[in-house]
Amino acid sequence: MIANREAIYSALYDVVRAAAPFVTTSRRLKHWADIPAEEQPALFMVQKNEGVSQVKGLPSKNTLFVDLYVYAKTGEGEETPPATILNPLVDAIDQTLSPSPATGYFSLVVDGQDVSHCWIDGEIVNDEGVLGSQAVAIIPVKIMAV
């Protein structure tokens, strides 16, 4: 049983929004077309499904799934590919959530909640903006709380 889901989601949001110089951040997803170039780069965090595993005699293991949406835009007509702005943002989030050499996992600091693992898990969907000035990445994150 998770004592405080909101504390876990808030802690993750605070960590990832500080990972890079995002102009706009929110836990309410907006479409990239609704975020002007001057309000990018942007980061949005979206809660997804939860999984629960139970073994008799042991505490339940809860897994929370989150998607991070990262938007980066260059000016119209610029020769610079938007991916050159997007890639360092994805790298910064990847670095922020990288495992500790001592423990082998990244742990969120959450008041009164033991969050044992937090990591990027799965395919990062990436549109580098090859046909325009907008680049988008969707980064899947998994949080395991016991």
C-alpha positions in Angstrom: 0.0 0.0 0.0 1.3 3.4 -0.9 0.9 5.9 1.9 1.1 9.1 -0.3 1.0 8.9 -4.1 1.0 12.6 -4.4 4.2 13.0 -2.5 5.9 10.6 -4.9 4.6 12.3 -8.0 5.5 15.7 -6.6 9.0 14.6 -5.8 9.6 13.2 -9.3 8.2 16.4 -10.8 10.5 18.6 -8.7 13.5 16.5 -9.7 12.9 16.4 -13.4 11.9 20.1 -13.8 15.2 21.1 -12.2 17.2 18.8 -14.6 17.4 21.4 -17.4 16.6 25.0 -18.1 12.9 24.5 -19.0 10.9 27.7 -19.6 7.6 26.0 -19.1 6.8 23.1 -16.8 3.5 21.6 -15.7 1.8 18.4 -14.6 -1.1 19.3 -17.0 -0.2 18.2 -20.5 -0.6 20.7 -23.3 -0.1 20.0 -27.0 3.1 21.5 -28.4 1.1 23.6 -30.9 -0.3 25.4 -27.8 3.2 26.3 -26.5 4.7 29.2 -28.3 8.4 29.1 -29.2 9.3 31.7 -26.5 7.7 29.3 -23.8 9.9 26.4 -24.9 11.8 24.3 -24.0 8.9 22.8 -22.1 8.4 19.8 -19.8 5.1 18.1 -18.9 4.6 15.2 -16.6 1.6 12.8 -17.0 0.6 10.1 -14.6 -0.3 6.8 -16.2 -1.2 3.3 -14.9 -0.2 1.7 -11.6 0.6 -1.9 -10.9 0.5 -3.7 -7.6 2.2 -7.0 -6.8 1.5 -8.9 -3.6 3.4 -11.8 -2.0 1.9 -13.4 1.1 3.7 -12.1 4.2 5.4 -9.3 2.4 4.4 -5.7 1.9 2.9 -4.9 -1.5 5.1 -3.6 -4.3 3.5 -0.7 -6.2 4.8 0.4 -9.6 3.8 3.8 -10.8 4.2 4.8 -14.5 4.8 8.3 -15.7 5.4 9.9 -19.1 7.6 13.0 -19.4 6.8 15.1 -22.5 9.7 17.4 -23.6 9.2 20.0 -26.3 11.9 22.1 -28.0 11.5 24.5 -30.9 13.7 26.5 -33.1 12.7 29.6 -35.0 10.9 29.1 -38.3 13.3 29.0 -41.2 16.3 28.4 -39.0 18.8 25.9 -40.3 19.5 24.5 -36.8 17.7 21.2 -36.3 15.4 21.3 -33.3 17.0 18.0 -32.2 20.1 19.9 -31.2 18.0 21.6 -28.5 16.0 18.5 -27.6 18.9 16.0 -27.2 20.6 17.9 -24.3 17.3 18.1 -22.5 16.7 14.4 -22.7 20.3 13.8 -21.7 19.8 16.0 -18.6 16.7 14.0 -17.5 18.6 10.8 -18.2 21.5 11.9 -16.1 19.3 13.2 -13.3 17.5 9.8 -13.0 20.6 7.7 -13.5 21.4 5.1 -10.9 23.7 5.7 -7.9 26.9 3.8 -8.2 26.6 2.8 -4.5 23.0 1.5 -4.7 22.5 0.7 -8.3 19.2 2.7 -8.5 18.0 6.3 -8.3 15.8 7.0 -5.2 13.4 9.9 -4.8 13.4 11.7 -1.5 9.9 11.5 -0.3 8.7 12.3 3.2 7.8 9.1 5.0 7.7 7.0 1.8 10.3 4.4 0.8 10.7 4.8 -2.9 13.2 2.1 -3.8 13.6 2.7 -7.6 12.9 5.4 -10.2 14.2 5.0 -13.7 13.6 5.6 -17.4 12.0 2.4 -18.6 11.0 1.6 -22.2 11.2 3.3 -25.5 11.8 7.0 -25.7 9.5 8.3 -28.4 11.4 10.9 -30.3 10.3 13.3 -33.1 13.4 15.3 -33.9 11.6 18.0 -35.9 13.0 16.9 -39.2 10.1 18.4 -41.2 9.7 21.6 -39.1 10.8 23.6 -36.2 9.2 21.5 -33.4 10.9 18.5 -31.7 9.2 16.3 -29.1 10.3 13.5 -26.9 8.2 11.3 -24.6 10.2 9.6 -21.9 8.6 6.7 -20.0 9.5 6.6 -16.3 8.8 3.8 -13.8 8.7 4.2 -10.0 8.7 1.2 -7.7 7.5 1.8 -4.2 7.6 -0.8 -1.5 
